């Protein structure tokens, strides 16, 4: 049965109207004729000959809103001055700001925060650079670094286009974990230049969150920075997705009463996220993983120019299956998609093992429509917020970085990531667990603290913590 089309966006039309009794009737007529829904009208400015009004209209999408604008503009006496929506309004002037933690109200306070007394602090840090963690923002600040080459599903839109995403990431760090973060968008795609720039700014930050850097450059950039810096470096597109997915899978297998180590898992989309997911699954004990990309199943029958695909061929697909998704999906317990819409068909689901688990995470359109998949799968997860079981990196990165910063970790290693997965999974209690709830909500306040404490414990156990943090076990 076809679903009725519903309005999904509220737009604000600022109109300059001829000041006459009938003109607003024409506005309402044109909007109604185009299936727009007026939900509010405000008077902004009135003169003798003109009146400026804000008209709030529900539309289906931005294309629908554009058609209404063109129709209004074509009518004599009506001029569209501006068209905006709540999303655009939230981004006006950027979404973050810097605030002072101390007030400067007199000359004495000025001399302490700045010259001359700040010189004492400078000398202390110069003599022992580790004191920067105590005496500067380095203690609790992360750089969110991107070159804008792999932004959302938009691809290479450059550093300017990437800024709204990086600002949003910085907001989430602050709101969810009280970690200060700042967006750094680099106007270069050169691997060596990116590494050099990040190393150059590292003294100001306690951690580096790499974001939206295209594959395969992202692998070398992260690996080099992890090796050459003494602060945590974390490419969230890879590891955040992997950590949260594994948490969801841990709970999903409880429902279907299967063992992680005995699962056959098919991963479609062998880019940054797909490779990181595979590494996390292997770390958690999964032995049979088959990777599929545009060229088909990655197997030892081929040699790959892409170094990461070559690694993949040597560490996965133990039965050396060849072919395409049709061949890989036979008898699979789990499908994981980080690819694109329409990849997974009902015929594929019918070839899977009993109680199939599907993670269709392409955004905004999953590999298969959850409603189409529903009759054929036991557990379904996506990357979308309007379906149950959203695999969202927000469950991961605030707590991981907060834990790493609190114990002054020099790295975010595999054990810390695995600990984060277990922590996220543990927030869903046995009595809460169901096919529709295998992963906690991003707004569940228990998540960040559970992840933080588990990450700290793993950091101490693996020797990368550099700060004495005696009370973390008492807080668990």
C-alpha positions as CSV (number, residue, x, y, z in Angstrom):
1,X,0.0,0.0,0.0
2,X,1.4,3.4,-0.9
3,X,2.0,5.8,2.0
4,X,0.5,9.3,1.8
5,X,3.1,12.0,1.2
6,X,3.6,14.2,4.2
7,X,5.3,17.6,4.7
8,X,8.7,17.2,6.2
9,X,10.2,20.7,6.2
10,X,9.2,24.1,7.6
11,X,10.4,27.1,5.5
12,X,10.2,30.8,6.3
13,X,9.4,33.0,3.4
14,X,10.2,36.7,4.0
15,X,7.9,38.5,1.6
16,X,7.8,42.2,0.6
17,X,4.2,42.7,-0.3
18,X,2.3,45.6,-1.9
19,X,0.3,47.1,0.9
20,X,-3.2,46.3,-0.3
21,X,-6.2,44.4,1.1
22,X,-6.1,41.6,-1.4
23,X,-2.4,40.8,-1.8
24,X,-2.1,38.4,1.1
25,X,-5.0,36.5,-0.3
26,X,-3.0,35.9,-3.4
27,X,0.0,34.7,-1.3
28,X,-2.3,32.1,0.4
29,X,-3.8,31.1,-2.9
30,X,-0.5,30.4,-4.6
31,X,0.9,28.5,-1.6
32,X,-2.3,26.4,-1.4
33,X,-2.3,25.7,-5.1
34,X,1.3,24.3,-4.7
35,X,0.2,22.1,-1.8
36,X,2.0,24.2,0.8
37,X,0.6,24.5,4.3
38,X,0.8,28.0,6.0
39,X,1.3,27.5,9.7
40,X,2.2,31.0,10.8
41,X,2.5,34.6,9.7
42,X,4.4,37.5,11.3
43,X,4.6,41.1,10.4
44,X,8.2,42.3,10.3
45,X,7.9,45.8,8.9
46,X,5.2,48.2,7.7
47,X,5.4,51.3,5.4
48,X,2.7,53.2,3.6
49,X,3.2,51.3,0.3
50,X,4.7,47.9,1.4
51,X,4.5,45.4,4.2
52,X,7.2,42.8,5.0
53,X,5.9,39.5,6.4
54,X,7.4,36.2,7.4
55,X,5.3,33.4,6.3
56,X,6.0,29.9,7.8
57,X,5.1,27.1,5.4
58,X,5.3,23.4,5.7
59,X,6.6,21.8,2.5
60,X,7.6,18.3,1.4
61,X,11.2,19.1,0.7
62,X,13.4,21.9,-0.5
63,X,12.6,21.4,-4.2
64,X,8.9,21.8,-3.3
65,X,9.8,25.0,-1.4
66,X,11.7,26.3,-4.4
67,X,8.7,25.8,-6.7
68,X,6.5,27.8,-4.2
69,X,9.2,30.6,-4.2
70,X,9.2,30.8,-8.0
71,X,5.4,31.0,-8.1
72,X,5.2,33.8,-5.5
73,X,8.0,35.7,-7.3
74,X,6.0,35.6,-10.5
75,X,3.1,37.4,-9.0
76,X,3.1,41.2,-9.3
77,X,3.1,42.9,-5.9
78,X,4.9,39.9,-4.2
79,X,8.7,39.7,-3.8
80,X,10.5,36.9,-1.9
81,X,13.3,38.7,0.0
82,X,14.7,35.6,1.6
83,X,13.9,31.9,2.1
84,X,15.2,30.1,5.2
85,X,14.4,27.3,7.5
86,X,15.1,26.3,11.1
87,X,18.2,24.3,10.1
88,X,19.8,27.2,8.3
89,X,18.8,29.6,11.1
90,X,20.6,27.4,13.6
91,X,23.8,27.7,11.5
92,X,23.8,31.5,11.2
93,X,27.2,32.8,12.3
94,X,28.3,29.2,13.2
95,X,27.1,26.9,16.0
96,X,30.0,27.3,18.5
97,X,31.8,30.1,20.3
98,X,34.7,30.5,22.8
99,X,34.0,31.8,26.3
100,X,36.3,32.8,29.1
101,X,36.3,30.7,32.3
102,X,37.5,33.6,34.4
103,X,36.4,37.2,34.5
104,X,38.8,40.1,34.0
105,X,37.3,43.0,36.0
106,X,40.4,45.0,37.1
107,X,44.1,45.6,36.4
108,X,45.2,42.9,38.9
109,X,43.1,40.2,37.3
110,X,44.4,41.3,33.9
111,X,48.0,41.0,35.0
112,X,47.4,37.4,36.2
113,X,45.7,36.1,33.1
114,X,48.0,38.0,30.8
115,X,51.2,40.0,31.1
116,X,53.2,40.2,33.3
117,X,52.3,37.2,35.6
118,X,51.5,34.8,32.7
119,X,55.2,34.7,32.1
120,X,55.6,32.5,35.2
121,X,53.2,29.9,33.7
122,X,55.0,30.1,30.3
123,X,58.4,29.4,32.0
124,X,57.0,26.5,34.0
125,X,55.6,24.8,30.8
126,X,58.8,25.5,28.8
127,X,60.8,23.7,31.5
128,X,58.4,20.8,31.6
129,X,56.0,20.6,28.6
130,X,53.9,18.0,30.3
131,X,52.6,20.8,32.6
132,X,50.6,22.0,29.6
133,X,48.1,19.3,30.4
134,X,47.5,21.0,33.8
135,X,47.9,24.7,33.0
136,X,46.3,25.1,29.5
137,X,43.3,23.9,27.6
138,X,45.3,20.9,26.3
139,X,43.9,19.0,29.3
140,X,40.4,18.8,27.9
141,X,40.5,19.9,24.2
142,X,40.2,18.0,21.0
143,X,40.9,19.1,17.4
144,X,38.3,17.9,14.9
145,X,40.3,17.8,11.7
146,X,39.1,17.3,8.2
147,X,40.1,18.0,4.6
148,X,36.5,17.8,3.4
149,X,37.1,14.9,1.0
150,X,34.5,12.5,2.3
151,X,31.7,14.5,4.0
152,X,28.6,12.6,4.8
153,X,27.2,11.2,1.5
154,X,28.3,14.4,-0.3
155,X,31.8,13.3,-1.1
156,X,34.6,15.7,-1.8
157,X,33.0,19.1,-1.0
158,X,36.2,20.8,0.3
159,X,37.1,22.4,3.7
160,X,34.6,25.2,3.5
161,X,31.7,22.8,2.9
162,X,32.9,20.5,5.7
163,X,32.9,23.2,8.4
164,X,29.2,22.8,9.4
165,X,29.8,19.1,10.1
166,X,33.0,19.8,12.1
167,X,31.3,22.5,14.1
168,X,28.5,20.1,14.8
169,X,31.0,17.5,16.0
170,X,32.6,20.1,18.3
171,X,29.1,20.9,19.8
172,X,28.4,17.2,20.5
173,X,31.8,16.8,22.3
174,X,30.8,19.6,24.6
175,X,27.2,18.8,25.2
176,X,27.6,15.0,25.7
177,X,31.0,14.8,27.5
178,X,32.0,18.4,28.4
179,X,35.0,18.0,26.2
180,X,36.1,21.3,24.4
181,X,36.6,20.8,20.7
182,X,37.4,23.0,17.8
183,X,37.0,22.4,14.0
184,X,40.1,22.5,11.9
185,X,39.4,22.3,8.2
186,X,42.5,22.0,6.1
187,X,42.7,23.4,2.6
188,X,44.9,20.6,1.2
189,X,44.4,17.0,0.1
190,X,48.1,16.2,0.3
191,X,48.7,13.4,2.8
192,X,52.1,14.7,3.9
193,X,50.8,18.2,4.3
194,X,47.9,17.1,6.4
195,X,50.2,15.1,8.7
196,X,52.6,18.1,9.0
197,X,49.7,20.5,9.8
198,X,48.2,18.3,12.5
199,X,51.6,17.7,14.1
200,X,52.2,21.5,14.1
201,X,49.0,22.3,15.9
202,X,49.1,19.3,18.3
203,X,50.7,21.2,21.2
204,X,47.4,23.0,21.8
205,X,45.3,19.8,22.0
206,X,44.9,16.8,24.1
207,X,43.6,14.6,21.3
208,X,43.0,14.6,17.5
209,X,39.6,13.5,16.0
210,X,40.1,12.9,12.3
211,X,36.9,13.2,10.3
212,X,35.6,12.8,6.8
213,X,39.0,12.2,5.1
214,X,38.7,9.9,2.1
215,X,40.0,6.4,1.8
216,X,42.6,5.1,1.4
217,X,44.5,8.3,2.5
218,X,42.8,8.2,5.9
219,X,44.6,5.0,6.8
220,X,48.1,6.4,6.3
221,X,47.2,9.7,7.9
222,X,45.9,8.1,11.0
223,X,48.7,5.5,11.3
224,X,51.4,8.1,10.9
225,X,49.9,10.5,13.4
226,X,49.4,7.8,15.9
227,X,53.0,6.9,15.6
228,X,54.4,10.4,15.5
229,X,52.3,12.1,18.2
230,X,52.0,11.4,21.9
231,X,48.3,12.2,22.2
232,X,45.3,10.1,21.1
233,X,44.5,10.1,17.4
234,X,41.1,8.6,16.4
235,X,39.5,8.5,12.9
236,X,35.9,8.4,13.9
237,X,34.5,7.4,10.5
238,X,36.4,4.2,10.9
239,X,36.5,3.3,14.5
240,X,33.4,5.1,15.9
241,X,31.2,3.1,13.5
242,X,33.0,-0.1,14.3
243,X,32.7,0.3,18.0
244,X,29.0,1.1,18.0
245,X,28.2,-1.7,15.5
246,X,30.0,-4.3,17.5
247,X,28.0,-3.1,20.6
248,X,24.8,-3.6,18.7
249,X,25.9,-7.0,17.4
250,X,26.8,-8.2,20.8
251,X,23.3,-7.6,21.9
252,X,21.7,-8.9,18.7
253,X,23.4,-12.3,19.0
254,X,22.0,-12.7,22.5
255,X,18.5,-12.5,21.0
256,X,19.2,-15.1,18.3
257,X,21.2,-17.2,20.7
258,X,24.3,-17.5,18.5
259,X,28.0,-17.3,19.3
260,X,30.1,-14.4,17.9
261,X,32.9,-16.7,17.1
262,X,30.7,-19.0,15.0
263,X,29.0,-16.3,12.9
264,X,29.4,-15.9,9.2
265,X,29.3,-12.2,8.5
266,X,29.2,-10.4,5.1
267,X,30.5,-6.9,5.0
268,X,29.6,-4.8,1.9
269,X,31.6,-1.6,1.3
270,X,35.3,-2.2,1.9
271,X,36.3,1.4,2.6
272,X,37.4,3.1,5.8
273,X,34.4,2.0,7.9
274,X,34.2,-1.5,6.4
275,X,37.8,-2.3,7.1
276,X,37.6,-0.9,10.7
277,X,34.4,-2.9,11.3
278,X,36.2,-6.0,10.1
279,X,39.1,-5.4,12.4
280,X,36.8,-4.9,15.4
281,X,34.8,-8.0,14.6
282,X,38.0,-10.0,14.4
283,X,39.2,-8.6,17.7
284,X,35.9,-9.7,19.2
285,X,36.5,-13.2,18.0
286,X,34.6,-13.4,14.7
287,X,36.4,-15.8,12.4
288,X,34.4,-15.9,9.2
289,X,34.1,-12.5,7.5
290,X,33.5,-12.1,3.8
291,X,34.1,-8.7,2.3
292,X,32.3,-7.5,-0.9
293,X,32.9,-4.4,-2.9
294,X,32.0,-3.2,-6.4
295,X,34.5,-5.6,-7.9
296,X,33.0,-8.5,-6.0
297,X,34.2,-10.7,-3.1
298,X,37.7,-9.9,-1.9
299,X,39.6,-13.1,-2.0
300,X,43.1,-14.5,-2.1
301,X,42.6,-15.4,-5.8
302,X,43.5,-11.7,-6.7
303,X,46.2,-9.3,-6.0
304,X,45.0,-5.7,-5.2
305,X,46.7,-2.4,-5.8
306,X,44.8,-1.0,-2.8
307,X,47.0,-1.9,0.1
308,X,44.1,-2.2,2.5
309,X,42.2,-4.5,0.2
310,X,45.4,-6.6,-0.1
311,X,45.4,-6.8,3.7
312,X,41.7,-7.6,3.7
313,X,42.3,-10.5,1.3
314,X,44.9,-12.0,3.5
315,X,42.9,-11.7,6.8
316,X,39.3,-12.6,5.9
317,X,37.3,-15.0,3.8
318,X,38.8,-18.2,5.3
319,X,36.9,-20.4,2.8
320,X,38.2,-18.3,-0.1
321,X,34.7,-17.8,-1.5
322,X,34.6,-16.0,-4.9
323,X,31.9,-14.2,-6.9
324,X,29.6,-11.4,-5.8
325,X,27.1,-10.7,-3.1
326,X,24.8,-13.5,-4.3
327,X,27.6,-16.0,-3.5
328,X,28.8,-14.4,-0.3
329,X,25.4,-14.1,1.3
330,X,24.6,-17.8,1.2
331,X,24.2,-19.1,4.8
332,X,25.4,-15.8,6.3
333,X,24.2,-15.0,9.8
334,X,24.9,-11.2,9.6
335,X,24.8,-8.7,6.8
336,X,26.7,-5.4,7.4
337,X,26.3,-2.7,4.8
338,X,28.4,0.5,4.6
339,X,27.9,1.0,0.9
340,X,24.9,2.5,-0.8
341,X,21.1,2.2,-1.4
342,X,19.5,-0.8,-3.0
343,X,22.5,-3.1,-2.6
344,X,20.6,-5.7,-0.6
345,X,17.6,-7.5,-2.1
346,X,14.9,-9.7,-0.6
347,X,16.4,-12.6,-2.5
348,X,19.6,-12.1,-0.6
349,X,17.8,-12.2,2.7
350,X,16.1,-15.5,1.8
351,X,19.6,-17.0,1.3
352,X,20.8,-16.1,4.8
353,X,20.8,-18.4,7.8
354,X,18.0,-18.7,10.3
355,X,17.2,-15.5,12.2
356,X,19.2,-13.1,10.0
357,X,20.7,-9.9,11.5
358,X,21.0,-7.0,9.1
359,X,22.9,-3.7,9.7
360,X,22.1,-1.6,6.7
361,X,23.9,1.6,7.4
362,X,24.1,3.5,4.2
363,X,22.8,7.1,4.9
364,X,20.4,8.6,4.2
365,X,19.1,5.6,2.2
366,X,19.9,2.1,3.6
367,X,21.0,-0.8,1.5
368,X,17.4,-2.1,1.9
369,X,14.3,-0.4,3.1
370,X,13.7,-1.7,6.6
371,X,10.0,-2.1,6.0
372,X,10.7,-4.3,3.0
373,X,13.3,-6.3,5.0
374,X,11.1,-6.7,8.1
375,X,9.3,-10.0,7.2
376,X,12.7,-11.7,6.4
377,X,15.0,-10.6,9.2
378,X,15.1,-11.1,13.0
379,X,17.1,-7.9,13.9
380,X,17.4,-4.8,11.7
381,X,19.6,-1.8,12.4
382,X,20.4,1.3,10.3
383,X,22.2,4.6,10.5
384,X,18.9,6.5,10.5
385,X,17.3,8.1,13.5
386,X,13.7,7.4,12.3
387,X,14.1,3.6,12.6
388,X,14.9,1.5,15.7
389,X,18.5,0.5,16.4
390,X,20.3,3.5,15.0
391,X,24.1,2.8,14.8
392,X,25.3,6.3,15.6
393,X,28.9,7.3,16.3
394,X,27.6,9.7,19.0
395,X,27.3,6.7,21.3
396,X,31.1,6.3,21.1
397,X,33.4,9.3,20.5
398,X,32.4,11.6,23.4
399,X,33.0,8.9,26.0
400,X,36.1,7.5,24.4
401,X,37.8,10.9,24.2
402,X,36.6,11.9,27.7
403,X,38.2,8.7,29.1
404,X,41.4,9.1,27.2
405,X,41.8,12.7,28.3
406,X,40.9,12.0,31.9
407,X,43.7,9.4,32.2
408,X,46.0,11.4,29.8
409,X,46.3,8.4,27.5
410,X,49.0,8.5,24.8
411,X,46.8,6.5,22.4
412,X,43.4,5.1,21.8
413,X,44.3,1.4,21.2
414,X,42.3,-1.6,20.2
415,X,41.6,-2.7,23.8
416,X,40.1,0.7,24.6
417,X,37.8,0.5,21.6
418,X,36.7,-3.0,22.5
419,X,36.1,-1.9,26.1
420,X,33.9,0.9,24.7
421,X,31.8,-1.6,22.7
422,X,31.2,-3.7,25.8
423,X,30.3,-0.6,27.7
424,X,27.7,0.6,25.2
425,X,26.2,-2.9,24.9
426,X,26.0,-3.1,28.7
427,X,23.7,-0.1,29.0
428,X,20.9,-2.1,27.5
429,X,19.7,-4.3,30.3
430,X,18.6,-7.9,29.9
431,X,15.0,-6.9,30.7
432,X,15.1,-4.2,28.0
433,X,16.7,-6.1,25.2
434,X,14.5,-6.8,22.2
435,X,14.6,-6.9,18.4
436,X,13.7,-3.2,18.4
437,X,16.2,-2.2,21.1
438,X,19.7,-3.6,20.8
439,X,21.5,-0.3,21.2
440,X,20.9,2.5,23.6
441,X,19.6,5.9,22.6
442,X,22.2,8.6,21.9
443,X,20.4,10.6,24.6
444,X,20.8,7.9,27.3
445,X,23.0,9.7,29.9
446,X,24.5,6.4,31.1
447,X,26.4,5.8,27.9
448,X,29.1,8.4,28.1
449,X,30.0,7.6,31.7
450,X,30.0,3.8,31.0
451,X,32.3,4.3,28.0
452,X,34.6,6.7,29.9
453,X,35.2,4.4,32.8
454,X,35.7,1.3,30.6
455,X,38.2,3.2,28.4
456,X,40.1,4.5,31.4
457,X,40.4,1.0,32.8
458,X,41.6,-0.4,29.5
459,X,44.1,2.4,29.2
460,X,45.6,1.5,32.5
461,X,45.6,-2.2,31.8
462,X,47.5,-1.6,28.5
463,X,49.9,0.9,29.9
464,X,49.0,4.0,27.8
465,X,47.5,6.0,30.7
466,X,49.9,8.6,32.0
467,X,47.9,10.2,34.8
468,X,47.2,8.7,38.3
469,X,43.5,8.4,38.4
470,X,42.8,6.6,41.6
471,X,39.0,6.9,41.8
472,X,38.0,5.5,38.5
473,X,37.3,2.0,39.8
474,X,35.2,3.4,42.6
475,X,33.0,5.2,40.0
476,X,32.3,2.0,38.0
